[in-house]
Amino acid sequence: MRVLIIGAGTGGLCLAHGLKKAGVDVVVCERDRTPRSMLIGYRVGISPDGSKALHACLPPEVFTEFVRTTALPPKLINMRTEKYRELLVAELPEQADETRSEKSVSRIAMRTALLGGLEDVVRFDKAFTHFTRNDDGSVTAFFADGTSETGDVLVGADGAQSKVRRQYLPHAKISDTGITSIAGKLPLTPENLKLLPPQAERAVTLLYGPRGGFVILHVMRFDTEGVEDDYIMWGYAAAHDKFPELRDLSQEQLKQVVLDMTPKFHPNLRELFRLADPETVFQIKVRTSEPVPPWKASNVTLIGDAVHLMTPGRGIGANTALRDAELLTRKLTEAHNGKNVVTAISEYEQEMVKYGFEAVLASREQMDGNGMLHKPVIGRVMLAMFRTVLRVTNAVPALKRRMMARDAAERDHVSSAHEVVHAG
């Protein structure tokens, strides 16, 4: 069996490793010209689900290299107001087992690690255009450079703008959440460290401001030399209607927009905004998939953002793609060993659609520009109520433990009975 994977993102590379390890002939075709092209976003949080999927699919030496390139993991969830006042601070569960632990990783470092051992599999500068089905049951993928690849299975792992999805499921819709985000990055220096909120150095820090304004801070400190320079990443998000027109603005101007929108935020936070290297600043309009009715399975399928694009609201997009990769690896390995390939893909899709779109809806709840927090009057009331709930939870240990246990359960679907990632 030969499998064609369109897209060398997190899910596509994890799937390629799993299939190659199982003895399946696999080729990955990626539109980027080089491994470091077009990588934005910087930090990715890997949950226990993601760690287990990577461990299941990657050869041991590649998994070891991946772990080596991760940053020091966060120890706390650190929720505060835009003026750095404490709302809720809680310890994240510690997990000594690297195959199940939370991790922070840079996108570039992660792609570099996952490309290890796939030099004979990945082809860069291959922009997919369309596919055709052949009389013998195979499928052929065509590329902008005039070349093509033929295989028994085609997997679209080509992200939010998936051309495989557009052809295969033309009715699948991507919708605007009403949220715009601007992010930037600055070096982690002793001076910049002092600008962070209390307890932010080893935490995922979330700051909730007025008018739906929201800030996330990540501190990326690498223990291993030669991975990447330590840095702080910030992201500011609010409803579209709170922003001026952003079209054609330079990166320096985007940074100034954030400063203009946050005049009453803590001065140290504004200084973090100001110190961001303009070359690292980018903006996105946050979008998400709409649930897709079941479709008839075939030898074409999808994983990750190509099928269930979700907001960064719960930090589970990459991890859900990894769950897809692990599950599809198992099903295609069964097909490689004799099971009907369409039956195997159907089983994958039935499971994936359930957990994938549950995750889409959960993440949408966290980032909805039409939500009450973004309304002019009721938004102030909702923010006050939200902050009160967090403060009460922070003050009552039993409530805090329950909240953290629920969050941990949503990020870890690993069965200790047979060491695979399960949906649901």
Secondary structure as a PSIPRED ss2 file (coil, helix, strand):
# PSIPRED VFORMAT (PSIPRED V4.0)

   1 M C   1.000  0.000  0.000
   2 R E   0.000  0.000  1.000
   3 V E   0.000  0.000  1.000
   4 L E   0.000  0.000  1.000
   5 I E   0.000  0.000  1.000
   6 I E   0.000  0.000  1.000
   7 G C   1.000  0.000  0.000
   8 A C   1.000  0.000  0.000
   9 G C   1.000  0.000  0.000
  10 T H   0.000  1.000  0.000
  11 G H   0.000  1.000  0.000
  12 G H   0.000  1.000  0.000
  13 L H   0.000  1.000  0.000
  14 C H   0.000  1.000  0.000
  15 L H   0.000  1.000  0.000
  16 A H   0.000  1.000  0.000
  17 H H   0.000  1.000  0.000
  18 G H   0.000  1.000  0.000
  19 L H   0.000  1.000  0.000
  20 K H   0.000  1.000  0.000
  21 K H   0.000  1.000  0.000
  22 A C   1.000  0.000  0.000
  23 G C   1.000  0.000  0.000
  24 V C   1.000  0.000  0.000
  25 D E   0.000  0.000  1.000
  26 V E   0.000  0.000  1.000
  27 V E   0.000  0.000  1.000
  28 V E   0.000  0.000  1.000
  29 C E   0.000  0.000  1.000
  30 E C   1.000  0.000  0.000
  31 R C   1.000  0.000  0.000
  32 D C   1.000  0.000  0.000
  33 R C   1.000  0.000  0.000
  34 T C   1.000  0.000  0.000
  35 P C   1.000  0.000  0.000
  36 R C   1.000  0.000  0.000
  37 S C   1.000  0.000  0.000
  38 M C   1.000  0.000  0.000
  39 L C   1.000  0.000  0.000
  40 I C   1.000  0.000  0.000
  41 G C   1.000  0.000  0.000
  42 Y C   1.000  0.000  0.000
  43 R E   0.000  0.000  1.000
  44 V E   0.000  0.000  1.000
  45 G E   0.000  0.000  1.000
  46 I E   0.000  0.000  1.000
  47 S C   1.000  0.000  0.000
  48 P H   0.000  1.000  0.000
  49 D H   0.000  1.000  0.000
  50 G H   0.000  1.000  0.000
  51 S H   0.000  1.000  0.000
  52 K H   0.000  1.000  0.000
  53 A H   0.000  1.000  0.000
  54 L H   0.000  1.000  0.000
  55 H H   0.000  1.000  0.000
  56 A H   0.000  1.000  0.000
  57 C H   0.000  1.000  0.000
  58 L C   1.000  0.000  0.000
  59 P C   1.000  0.000  0.000
  60 P H   0.000  1.000  0.000
  61 E H   0.000  1.000  0.000
  62 V H   0.000  1.000  0.000
  63 F H   0.000  1.000  0.000
  64 T H   0.000  1.000  0.000
  65 E H   0.000  1.000  0.000
  66 F H   0.000  1.000  0.000
  67 V H   0.000  1.000  0.000
  68 R H   0.000  1.000  0.000
  69 T C   1.000  0.000  0.000
  70 T C   1.000  0.000  0.000
  71 A E   0.000  0.000  1.000
  72 L C   1.000  0.000  0.000
  73 P C   1.000  0.000  0.000
  74 P C   1.000  0.000  0.000
  75 K C   1.000  0.000  0.000
  76 L E   0.000  0.000  1.000
  77 I E   0.000  0.000  1.000
  78 N E   0.000  0.000  1.000
  79 M E   0.000  0.000  1.000
  80 R E   0.000  0.000  1.000
  81 T E   0.000  0.000  1.000
  82 E C   1.000  0.000  0.000
  83 K C   1.000  0.000  0.000
  84 Y C   1.000  0.000  0.000
  85 R C   1.000  0.000  0.000
  86 E E   0.000  0.000  1.000
  87 L E   0.000  0.000  1.000
  88 L E   0.000  0.000  1.000
  89 V E   0.000  0.000  1.000
  90 A E   0.000  0.000  1.000
  91 E E   0.000  0.000  1.000
  92 L C   1.000  0.000  0.000
  93 P C   1.000  0.000  0.000
  94 E C   1.000  0.000  0.000
  95 Q C   1.000  0.000  0.000
  96 A C   1.000  0.000  0.000
  97 D C   1.000  0.000  0.000
  98 E C   1.000  0.000  0.000
  99 T C   1.000  0.000  0.000
 100 R C   1.000  0.000  0.000
 101 S C   1.000  0.000  0.000
 102 E C   1.000  0.000  0.000
 103 K E   0.000  0.000  1.000
 104 S E   0.000  0.000  1.000
 105 V E   0.000  0.000  1.000
 106 S E   0.000  0.000  1.000
 107 R H   0.000  1.000  0.000
 108 I H   0.000  1.000  0.000
 109 A H   0.000  1.000  0.000
 110 M H   0.000  1.000  0.000
 111 R H   0.000  1.000  0.000
 112 T H   0.000  1.000  0.000
 113 A H   0.000  1.000  0.000
 114 L H   0.000  1.000  0.000
 115 L H   0.000  1.000  0.000
 116 G C   1.000  0.000  0.000
 117 G C   1.000  0.000  0.000
 118 L C   1.000  0.000  0.000
 119 E C   1.000  0.000  0.000
 120 D C   1.000  0.000  0.000
 121 V C   1.000  0.000  0.000
 122 V E   0.000  0.000  1.000
 123 R E   0.000  0.000  1.000
 124 F C   1.000  0.000  0.000
 125 D C   1.000  0.000  0.000
 126 K C   1.000  0.000  0.000
 127 A C   1.000  0.000  0.000
 128 F E   0.000  0.000  1.000
 129 T E   0.000  0.000  1.000
 130 H E   0.000  0.000  1.000
 131 F E   0.000  0.000  1.000
 132 T E   0.000  0.000  1.000
 133 R E   0.000  0.000  1.000
 134 N C   1.000  0.000  0.000
 135 D C   1.000  0.000  0.000
 136 D C   1.000  0.000  0.000
 137 G C   1.000  0.000  0.000
 138 S C   1.000  0.000  0.000
 139 V E   0.000  0.000  1.000
 140 T E   0.000  0.000  1.000
 141 A E   0.000  0.000  1.000
 142 F E   0.000  0.000  1.000
 143 F E   0.000  0.000  1.000
 144 A C   1.000  0.000  0.000
 145 D C   1.000  0.000  0.000
 146 G C   1.000  0.000  0.000
 147 T C   1.000  0.000  0.000
 148 S E   0.000  0.000  1.000
 149 E E   0.000  0.000  1.000
 150 T E   0.000  0.000  1.000
 151 G E   0.000  0.000  1.000
 152 D C   1.000  0.000  0.000
 153 V E   0.000  0.000  1.000
 154 L E   0.000  0.000  1.000
 155 V E   0.000  0.000  1.000
 156 G E   0.000  0.000  1.000
 157 A C   1.000  0.000  0.000
 158 D C   1.000  0.000  0.000
 159 G C   1.000  0.000  0.000
 160 A C   1.000  0.000  0.000
 161 Q C   1.000  0.000  0.000
 162 S C   1.000  0.000  0.000
 163 K H   0.000  1.000  0.000
 164 V H   0.000  1.000  0.000
 165 R H   0.000  1.000  0.000
 166 R H   0.000  1.000  0.000
 167 Q H   0.000  1.000  0.000
 168 Y H   0.000  1.000  0.000
 169 L C   1.000  0.000  0.000
 170 P C   1.000  0.000  0.000
 171 H C   1.000  0.000  0.000
 172 A C   1.000  0.000  0.000
 173 K C   1.000  0.000  0.000
 174 I E   0.000  0.000  1.000
 175 S E   0.000  0.000  1.000
 176 D E   0.000  0.000  1.000
 177 T E   0.000  0.000  1.000
 178 G E   0.000  0.000  1.000
 179 I E   0.000  0.000  1.000
 180 T E   0.000  0.000  1.000
 181 S E   0.000  0.000  1.000
 182 I E   0.000  0.000  1.000
 183 A E   0.000  0.000  1.000
 184 G E   0.000  0.000  1.000
 185 K E   0.000  0.000  1.000
 186 L E   0.000  0.000  1.000
 187 P E   0.000  0.000  1.000
 188 L C   1.000  0.000  0.000
 189 T C   1.000  0.000  0.000
 190 P H   0.000  1.000  0.000
 191 E H   0.000  1.000  0.000
 192 N H   0.000  1.000  0.000
 193 L H   0.000  1.000  0.000
 194 K C   1.000  0.000  0.000
 195 L C   1.000  0.000  0.000
 196 L C   1.000  0.000  0.000
 197 P C   1.000  0.000  0.000
 198 P C   1.000  0.000  0.000
 199 Q C   1.000  0.000  0.000
 200 A C   1.000  0.000  0.000
 201 E C   1.000  0.000  0.000
 202 R C   1.000  0.000  0.000
 203 A E   0.000  0.000  1.000
 204 V E   0.000  0.000  1.000
 205 T E   0.000  0.000  1.000
 206 L E   0.000  0.000  1.000
 207 L E   0.000  0.000  1.000
 208 Y E   0.000  0.000  1.000
 209 G C   1.000  0.000  0.000
 210 P H   0.000  1.000  0.000
 211 R H   0.000  1.000  0.000
 212 G H   0.000  1.000  0.000
 213 G C   1.000  0.000  0.000
 214 F E   0.000  0.000  1.000
 215 V E   0.000  0.000  1.000
 216 I E   0.000  0.000  1.000
 217 L E   0.000  0.000  1.000
 218 H E   0.000  0.000  1.000
 219 V E   0.000  0.000  1.000
 220 M E   0.000  0.000  1.000
 221 R C   1.000  0.000  0.000
 222 F E   0.000  0.000  1.000
 223 D C   1.000  0.000  0.000
 224 T C   1.000  0.000  0.000
 225 E C   1.000  0.000  0.000
 226 G C   1.000  0.000  0.000
 227 V C   1.000  0.000  0.000
 228 E C   1.000  0.000  0.000
 229 D C   1.000  0.000  0.000
 230 D C   1.000  0.000  0.000
 231 Y E   0.000  0.000  1.000
 232 I E   0.000  0.000  1.000
 233 M E   0.000  0.000  1.000
 234 W E   0.000  0.000  1.000
 235 G E   0.000  0.000  1.000
 236 Y E   0.000  0.000  1.000
 237 A E   0.000  0.000  1.000
 238 A E   0.000  0.000  1.000
 239 A E   0.000  0.000  1.000
 240 H H   0.000  1.000  0.000
 241 D H   0.000  1.000  0.000
 242 K H   0.000  1.000  0.000
 243 F C   1.000  0.000  0.000
 244 P C   1.000  0.000  0.000
 245 E C   1.000  0.000  0.000
 246 L C   1.000  0.000  0.000
 247 R C   1.000  0.000  0.000
 248 D C   1.000  0.000  0.000
 249 L C   1.000  0.000  0.000
 250 S C   1.000  0.000  0.000
 251 Q H   0.000  1.000  0.000
 252 E H   0.000  1.000  0.000
 253 Q H   0.000  1.000  0.000
 254 L H   0.000  1.000  0.000
 255 K H   0.000  1.000  0.000
 256 Q H   0.000  1.000  0.000
 257 V H   0.000  1.000  0.000
 258 V H   0.000  1.000  0.000
 259 L H   0.000  1.000  0.000
 260 D H   0.000  1.000  0.000
 261 M H   0.000  1.000  0.000
 262 T C   1.000  0.000  0.000
 263 P C   1.000  0.000  0.000
 264 K C   1.000  0.000  0.000
 265 F C   1.000  0.000  0.000
 266 H C   1.000  0.000  0.000
 267 P H   0.000  1.000  0.000
 268 N H   0.000  1.000  0.000
 269 L H   0.000  1.000  0.000
 270 R H   0.000  1.000  0.000
 271 E H   0.000  1.000  0.000
 272 L H   0.000  1.000  0.000
 273 F H   0.000  1.000  0.000
 274 R H   0.000  1.000  0.000
 275 L H   0.000  1.000  0.000
 276 A C   1.000  0.000  0.000
 277 D C   1.000  0.000  0.000
 278 P H   0.000  1.000  0.000
 279 E H   0.000  1.000  0.000
 280 T H   0.000  1.000  0.000
 281 V C   1.000  0.000  0.000
 282 F E   0.000  0.000  1.000
 283 Q E   0.000  0.000  1.000
 284 I E   0.000  0.000  1.000
 285 K E   0.000  0.000  1.000
 286 V E   0.000  0.000  1.000
 287 R E   0.000  0.000  1.000
 288 T E   0.000  0.000  1.000
 289 S E   0.000  0.000  1.000
 290 E C   1.000  0.000  0.000
 291 P C   1.000  0.000  0.000
 292 V C   1.000  0.000  0.000
 293 P C   1.000  0.000  0.000
 294 P C   1.000  0.000  0.000
 295 W C   1.000  0.000  0.000
 296 K C   1.000  0.000  0.000
 297 A C   1.000  0.000  0.000
 298 S C   1.000  0.000  0.000
 299 N C   1.000  0.000  0.000
 300 V E   0.000  0.000  1.000
 301 T E   0.000  0.000  1.000
 302 L E   0.000  0.000  1.000
 303 I C   1.000  0.000  0.000
 304 G C   1.000  0.000  0.000
 305 D H   0.000  1.000  0.000
 306 A H   0.000  1.000  0.000
 307 V H   0.000  1.000  0.000
 308 H H   0.000  1.000  0.000
 309 L C   1.000  0.000  0.000
 310 M C   1.000  0.000  0.000
 311 T C   1.000  0.000  0.000
 312 P H   0.000  1.000  0.000
 313 G H   0.000  1.000  0.000
 314 R H   0.000  1.000  0.000
 315 G C   1.000  0.000  0.000
 316 I C   1.000  0.000  0.000
 317 G H   0.000  1.000  0.000
 318 A H   0.000  1.000  0.000
 319 N H   0.000  1.000  0.000
 320 T H   0.000  1.000  0.000
 321 A H   0.000  1.000  0.000
 322 L H   0.000  1.000  0.000
 323 R H   0.000  1.000  0.000
 324 D H   0.000  1.000  0.000
 325 A H   0.000  1.000  0.000
 326 E H   0.000  1.000  0.000
 327 L H   0.000  1.000  0.000
 328 L H   0.000  1.000  0.000
 329 T H   0.000  1.000  0.000
 330 R H   0.000  1.000  0.000
 331 K H   0.000  1.000  0.000
 332 L H   0.000  1.000  0.000
 333 T H   0.000  1.000  0.000
 334 E H   0.000  1.000  0.000
 335 A H   0.000  1.000  0.000
 336 H H   0.000  1.000  0.000
 337 N C   1.000  0.000  0.000
 338 G C   1.000  0.000  0.000
 339 K C   1.000  0.000  0.000
 340 N C   1.000  0.000  0.000
 341 V H   0.000  1.000  0.000
 342 V H   0.000  1.000  0.000
 343 T H   0.000  1.000  0.000
 344 A H   0.000  1.000  0.000
 345 I H   0.000  1.000  0.000
 346 S H   0.000  1.000  0.000
 347 E H   0.000  1.000  0.000
 348 Y H   0.000  1.000  0.000
 349 E H   0.000  1.000  0.000
 350 Q H   0.000  1.000  0.000
 351 E H   0.000  1.000  0.000
 352 M H   0.000  1.000  0.000
 353 V H   0.000  1.000  0.000
 354 K H   0.000  1.000  0.000
 355 Y H   0.000  1.000  0.000
 356 G H   0.000  1.000  0.000
 357 F H   0.000  1.000  0.000
 358 E H   0.000  1.000  0.000
 359 A H   0.000  1.000  0.000
 360 V H   0.000  1.000  0.000
 361 L H   0.000  1.000  0.000
 362 A H   0.000  1.000  0.000
 363 S H   0.000  1.000  0.000
 364 R H   0.000  1.000  0.000
 365 E H   0.000  1.000  0.000
 366 Q H   0.000  1.000  0.000
 367 M C   1.000  0.000  0.000
 368 D C   1.000  0.000  0.000
 369 G C   1.000  0.000  0.000
 370 N C   1.000  0.000  0.000
 371 G C   1.000  0.000  0.000
 372 M H   0.000  1.000  0.000
 373 L H   0.000  1.000  0.000
 374 H H   0.000  1.000  0.000
 375 K C   1.000  0.000  0.000
 376 P C   1.000  0.000  0.000
 377 V C   1.000  0.000  0.000
 378 I H   0.000  1.000  0.000
 379 G H   0.000  1.000  0.000
 380 R H   0.000  1.000  0.000
 381 V H   0.000  1.000  0.000
 382 M H   0.000  1.000  0.000
 383 L H   0.000  1.000  0.000
 384 A H   0.000  1.000  0.000
 385 M H   0.000  1.000  0.000
 386 F H   0.000  1.000  0.000
 387 R H   0.000  1.000  0.000
 388 T H   0.000  1.000  0.000
 389 V H   0.000  1.000  0.000
 390 L H   0.000  1.000  0.000
 391 R H   0.000  1.000  0.000
 392 V H   0.000  1.000  0.000
 393 T H   0.000  1.000  0.000
 394 N H   0.000  1.000  0.000
 395 A H   0.000  1.000  0.000
 396 V C   1.000  0.000  0.000
 397 P H   0.000  1.000  0.000
 398 A H   0.000  1.000  0.000
 399 L H   0.000  1.000  0.000
 400 K H   0.000  1.000  0.000
 401 R H   0.000  1.000  0.000
 402 R H   0.000  1.000  0.000
 403 M H   0.000  1.000  0.000
 404 M H   0.000  1.000  0.000
 405 A H   0.000  1.000  0.000
 406 R H   0.000  1.000  0.000
 407 D H   0.000  1.000  0.000
 408 A H   0.000  1.000  0.000
 409 A H   0.000  1.000  0.000
 410 E H   0.000  1.000  0.000
 411 R C   1.000  0.000  0.000
 412 D C   1.000  0.000  0.000
 413 H C   1.000  0.000  0.000
 414 V E   0.000  0.000  1.000
 415 S E   0.000  0.000  1.000
 416 S C   1.000  0.000  0.000
 417 A C   1.000  0.000  0.000
 418 H C   1.000  0.000  0.000
 419 E C   1.000  0.000  0.000
 420 V E   0.000  0.000  1.000
 421 V E   0.000  0.000  1.000
 422 H C   1.000  0.000  0.000
 423 A C   1.000  0.000  0.000
 424 G C   1.000  0.000  0.000
